[in-house]
Amino acid sequence: MGTYDDIAKYVEGHHRFVPKSCWIAHVKELNDLPVRRAWNRSGRGRQVPCPPEKWVAIEQAFRHFGLI
């Protein structure tokens, strides 16, 4: 299982950017993976959604860790 830290390190090593944890959570929601509500999240909408050009890199990390 890949933690948010593991996913961020994998993406940084392979794609040379560090994804924000809110981006990882957003892509998890897009792939119907379970996500817990953040303690500091206000409202229902995403304040900082993941940019579409970053989705592929994060999904690749999910595949690497067997999440999808």
Stockholm file with secondary structure:
# STOCKHOLM 1.0

chainA/1-68         MGTYDDIAKYVEGHHRFVPKSCWIAHVKELNDLPVRRAWNRSGRGRQVPCPPEKWVAIEQAFRHFGLI
#=GR chainA/1-68 SS CCCHHHHHHHHHHHHSCCCCHHHHHHHHHHTTCCCCCCTTCCSSSCSSCCCHHHHHHHHHHHHHTTCC
#=GC SS_cons        CCCHHHHHHHHHHHHSCCCCHHHHHHHHHHTTCCCCCCTTCCSSSCSSCCCHHHHHHHHHHHHHTTCC
//
